[in-house]
């Protein structure tokens, strides 16, 4: 099972000089994934994303140079469907990160994957 966690840094405005103007802004997000009462894990690491460990714990950091404040959010891909792990399904949930945590660590604590996040999408193979 692959539990992919993506930290995406959105922004409101685009500037042709963004490489010159602006400041580096970063954010770290930590938490623990759970499906019902079970921890969710995955030992694989992916570029620009991370995976949870054997206890479902994850930590991901991202930064970008922007003129305006970044709008960070976390996308988690998993197979937890209403508290049951369904390996034939890929579910994607989005979790906005409060802007006051830019430059700090935002601890999500336990992320209950059986509760749909923002922009919840489910795709199952038969």
Secondary structure, 3 states (H helix, E strand, C coil): CCCEEEEEEEECCCCCCCCCCCEEEEEEEEEEEEECCEECCCCCCCCCCEECCCCCEEEEEEEEEECCCEEEEEEEEECEECCEECCCEEEEEEEECCHHHCCCEEEEEEEECCCCCEEEEEEECC
